[in-house]
């Protein structure tokens, strides 16, 4: 059921690949790539950024800075490619936004911008750059969030629930909480009165993200437990179920740390601490479930692993869980949990490396296939 996986091979979407004749001029490789560029590719920036932060926080600065510079380059390249797609293929980009499977991928634009901004703050103290990225993330959040949900409300033709919703929808939660995280980082460095205002924005985004998760996870649970479920339905964005809670945990932990700077946060400390642990516990509950379902998908059912951009959506939650747990242990003096991020850091580095190698192999195969068609 391809609509659930949210990813289709480029040859099924590029009309000129399937209808090419000897007389038809073949498009350039750049246009072929841009035409079918998946909105979710910015998840690579999310994954690389959070693994970089995890490495930095847990004592591996060379890896952290290497991933940071790679992330800056990746963000720039993807921004240019998506800008070209909007210029060359606006109808295809708009079609993706209307699509129940591919549309949620646009929320990675918000989250990746916020994660890169957080890297700029934590790794290089580039607050001016972070400020620009924070403003951009806020604007993207307003534009994409309200456009996406409005379009899907007024859309005339809608798929049934079992075809229309999947774990990728929780990227809306990740995007919202990522803006909260960056806002909390920015607030800690600003003077009054802006510190109060930005902390309040971070708090509001944290609450909005929690609200979205409760709404969406109820529908996702209903879909997975009361409709037919095949191995293809268990696409990599299913891991966002855990990643959304991990991002919420990080945002809550930062609000707890910022409570001395904002009286309203100090008065909410019991609430903040309770819900932060609640979010962390929910995310932790997901991990064994996701591992069991992955074994069922790939070992029991024998579904092969092929690279697609959605796998970055599985890398990000592992890195985010690492960073969120590390920050929560500091904010709430839970030192007995410190072993968890120390172990998960290396798991995050491993899954990032495997996914990145898969991307390189996929790119090489694409170039070779292109050469074979032109020869």
C-alpha positions in Angstrom: 0.0 0.0 0.0 2.2 2.8 -1.3 0.0 5.5 0.0 0.9 4.5 3.5 4.6 4.4 3.0 4.5 7.9 1.6 7.3 7.1 -1.0 7.2 6.0 -4.5 10.1 5.3 -6.8 11.0 8.2 -9.0 10.3 6.2 -12.2 6.6 5.9 -11.3 6.2 9.6 -10.8 8.3 11.1 -13.6 6.1 10.8 -16.6 9.0 11.3 -19.0 10.7 8.2 -17.6 7.9 5.9 -18.4 6.8 7.5 -21.7 10.2 8.3 -23.1 10.7 7.7 -26.8 13.8 8.0 -29.0 12.4 11.3 -30.3 11.7 12.7 -26.9 14.5 14.9 -25.5 15.7 13.5 -22.2 15.6 15.9 -19.3 18.8 16.8 -17.5 19.8 14.9 -14.4 19.2 18.0 -12.3 15.6 18.4 -13.5 14.9 14.7 -13.2 16.1 14.8 -9.5 14.3 18.1 -8.7 11.0 17.0 -10.3 10.5 14.2 -7.9 12.3 15.5 -4.9 10.5 14.2 -1.8 9.6 17.0 0.7 10.8 14.7 3.5 14.5 14.9 2.4 14.9 17.7 4.9 14.7 14.9 7.5 18.3 14.3 6.7 19.1 17.7 8.2 17.0 16.9 11.2 18.8 13.6 11.8 22.3 14.9 11.1 21.7 18.0 13.3 20.4 16.1 16.3 23.1 13.4 16.1 25.7 16.2 16.0 24.2 17.8 19.1 24.2 14.4 20.8 27.9 13.9 20.0 28.7 17.4 21.3 26.8 17.0 24.5 28.4 13.6 25.2 32.0 14.4 24.6 32.7 13.8 20.9 33.3 17.3 19.5 35.2 16.3 16.4 32.2 14.2 15.2 29.8 16.9 16.3 31.6 19.7 14.3 32.1 17.4 11.3 28.3 16.7 11.2 27.5 20.4 11.8 29.5 21.5 8.7 28.0 18.7 6.7 24.5 19.8 7.9 25.1 23.4 6.8 26.0 22.2 3.3 23.1 19.7 3.2 20.6 22.4 4.3 21.9 24.8 1.6 21.8 22.2 -1.2 18.3 21.0 -0.3 17.0 24.6 0.0 18.3 25.3 -3.5 16.8 22.1 -4.9 13.4 22.7 -3.4 13.5 26.3 -4.6 14.2 25.1 -8.1 11.3 22.6 -7.7 8.9 25.4 -6.8 10.1 27.3 -9.8 10.2 24.5 -12.4 7.5 22.2 -11.1 5.1 24.3 -9.0 2.1 22.0 -9.8 4.0 18.9 -8.6 5.0 20.7 -5.4 1.4 21.8 -4.8 0.2 18.3 -5.5 2.5 16.9 -2.8 1.1 19.4 -0.3 -2.4 18.1 -1.1 -1.3 14.5 -0.7 -2.1 12.7 2.5 1.2 10.7 2.4 3.7 13.1 1.0 2.2 16.3 2.4 3.4 15.9 6.0 6.9 15.8 4.7 6.8 19.6 4.4 6.9 19.8 8.2 10.5 18.6 8.0 11.3 22.1 6.5 10.3 23.6 9.8 12.0 21.1 12.0 15.3 21.1 10.0 15.5 24.9 10.2 15.0 24.8 13.9 17.5 22.0 14.5 20.1 23.8 12.4 19.5 27.0 14.4 19.9 25.0 17.6 23.3 23.7 16.3 24.4 27.2 15.6 23.6 28.2 19.2 25.2 25.2 20.9 28.2 24.5 18.8 29.4 27.8 17.5 27.5 30.5 19.4 26.3 32.0 16.1 23.3 33.8 17.6 22.8 36.1 14.7 22.5 33.1 12.3 20.4 31.3 14.8 18.1 34.3 15.0 17.6 34.3 11.3 16.9 30.6 11.3 14.5 31.1 14.3 12.5 33.7 12.4 12.4 31.5 9.3 11.3 28.5 11.3 8.5 30.5 12.9 7.3 31.8 9.5 7.5 28.4 8.0 5.5 27.0 11.0 2.7 29.5 10.5 2.6 29.1 6.7 2.9 25.3 6.5 0.8 24.4 9.5 -2.2 26.4 8.7 -2.0 25.8 5.0 -1.6 22.1 5.4 -4.5 21.6 7.9 -6.8 24.0 6.1 -6.3 22.3 2.7 -7.0 18.9 4.2 -10.2 20.1 5.9 -11.6 21.7 2.7 -10.3 19.0 0.4 -13.3 17.4 -1.5 -11.8 14.0 -2.2 -10.3 12.3 0.8 -8.9 8.8 1.2 -10.3 6.4 3.9 -8.5 6.5 7.2 -6.5 3.4 6.6 -4.9 5.0 3.5 -4.7 8.6 4.6 -2.9 8.6 8.0 0.5 7.3 9.0 3.3 8.1 11.4 4.5 10.9 9.1 1.6 13.1 10.3 3.4 13.3 13.7 6.1 15.4 11.9 3.7 18.3 12.7 4.4 17.7 16.4 8.1 17.4 15.8 8.1 20.7 13.9 6.2 22.5 16.6 8.4 21.2 19.4 11.5 21.9 17.4 10.5 25.6 17.3 9.9 25.4 21.0 13.4 24.0 21.6 15.1 26.7 19.5 13.0 29.4 21.2 14.0 28.2 24.6 17.7 28.3 23.6 17.3 31.8 22.2 15.4 33.1 25.3 18.2 32.0 27.6 20.6 34.4 25.9 18.3 37.4 25.5 17.8 40.3 27.9 14.5 41.4 29.3 11.8 41.9 28.2 12.4 39.7 25.2 13.4 36.8 27.4 9.9 36.6 29.0 8.2 36.8 25.6 10.3 34.2 23.9 10.0 31.8 26.8 6.2 32.3 26.6 6.4 31.4 22.9 8.4 28.3 23.7 5.9 27.3 26.4 3.0 27.8 24.0 4.6 25.8 21.2 5.3 23.0 23.7 1.7 22.9 24.7 0.5 23.1 21.1 2.8 20.2 20.2 1.4 18.1 23.1 -2.1 18.9 21.9 -1.4 17.8 18.3 0.2 14.6 19.5 -2.8 13.6 21.5 -5.1 14.3 18.6 -3.0 12.5 16.0 -1.8 9.5 18.0 -5.4 8.5 18.7 -6.2 8.3 15.0 -3.0 6.5 14.3 -3.7 3.9 17.0 -7.2 3.5 15.7 -5.9 2.9 12.2 -3.2 0.4 13.1 -5.3 -1.6 15.6 -8.6 -1.8 13.8 -7.7 -1.9 10.1 -5.6 -4.4 8.0 -1.9 -3.9 8.7 0.7 -5.1 6.2 4.5 -4.9 6.4 4.6 -2.0 3.9 2.3 0.0 6.2 5.1 0.0 8.8 7.1 2.7 7.0 10.1 4.4 8.7 8.0 7.5 9.8 6.3 5.1 12.2 9.4 5.9 14.4 8.2 9.5 14.6 5.7 8.2 17.2 8.7 8.0 19.5 10.6 11.0 18.1 7.7 13.4 18.7 7.7 12.4 22.4 11.5 12.8 22.6 11.3 16.3 21.1 8.6 17.2 23.5 10.8 15.9 26.4 13.7 18.1 25.2 11.5 21.2 25.0 10.0 20.5 28.4 13.5 20.1 29.9 14.7 23.4 28.5 11.6 25.1 29.9 12.4 23.7 33.3 16.0 24.9 33.0 14.7 28.4 32.0 12.2 28.7 34.9 14.5 31.0 36.9 14.2 33.5 34.1 10.4 33.6 33.9 8.1 33.7 36.9 5.3 32.0 35.1 7.5 29.0 34.3 8.6 28.8 37.9 4.9 28.7 39.0 4.3 25.9 36.5 7.3 23.8 37.5 5.3 20.8 38.9 3.3 20.8 35.7 6.4 21.1 33.5 8.2 18.3 35.3 5.3 16.0 35.4 4.5 16.3 31.7 8.2 16.2 30.7 8.5 12.8 32.4 5.2 11.8 30.9 6.5 12.6 27.4 9.8 10.8 28.1 8.0 7.7 29.5 5.7 7.6 26.4 8.6 7.8 24.1 10.5 5.1 26.0 7.4 2.8 25.8 7.5 3.1 22.0 11.1 1.8 21.7 10.5 -2.0 22.3 7.2 -1.9 20.3 9.0 -0.3 17.3 11.8 -2.8 17.5 9.4 -5.8 17.6 7.4 -4.4 14.7 10.7 -3.8 12.7 11.7 -7.5 13.3 8.2 -8.6 12.2 8.5 -6.4 9.0 12.0 -7.4 7.9 12.7 -10.8 9.5 9.3 -12.5 9.7 7.8 -11.0 6.6 11.1 -10.7 4.8 10.6 -7.1 3.5 13.9 -5.9 2.1 15.5 -2.6 3.2 15.9 -0.1 0.3 17.0 3.4 0.8 14.5 6.2 0.6 14.4 9.6 2.3 11.9 8.4 4.9 14.6 6.4 6.6 16.0 9.7 7.9 12.7 9.9 9.8 13.8 6.8 11.7 17.3 8.1 12.5 16.1 11.4 13.9 14.1 9.9 16.8 17.1 7.9 18.0 19.3 11.0 18.1 16.5 13.1 19.7 15.9 10.5 22.4 19.6 10.7 23.2 19.7 14.5 23.6 16.3 14.7 25.3 17.2 12.1 28.0 20.6 13.8 28.6 18.9 17.2 29.1 16.2 15.8 31.3 18.7 14.1 33.6 20.4 17.5 34.0 17.2 19.6 34.4 15.6 17.2 36.9 18.7 15.7 38.6 18.0 12.2 37.4 21.6 11.1 37.2 20.7 7.4 37.4 19.4 7.7 33.8 22.7 9.1 32.4 23.7 5.6 31.1 20.8 5.8 28.6 22.1 8.7 26.5 25.7 7.3 26.7 24.5 4.1 25.0 22.0 5.6 22.6 24.7 8.0 21.3 26.5 5.1 19.6 23.3 3.6 18.4 22.4 7.0 16.8 25.8 7.3 15.2 25.5 3.7 13.8 22.0 4.2 12.3 23.1 7.6 10.9 26.1 6.1 9.2 24.1 3.2 7.7 21.5 5.5 6.4 24.1 7.9 5.0 25.9 5.1 3.2 22.5 4.0 1.8 22.0 7.5 0.4 25.5 7.4 -1.3 24.8 4.0 -2.8 21.4 5.2 -4.0 22.9 8.3 -5.6 25.6 6.2 -7.3 22.9 3.9 -8.7 20.9 6.8 -10.0 23.9 8.2 -11.9 24.7 4.8 -13.4 21.2 4.3 -14.5 21.1 7.7 -16.1 24.3 7.0 -18.0 23.0 3.6 -19.2 19.9 5.3 -20.6 21.9 8.0 -22.4 24.5 5.6 -23.8 
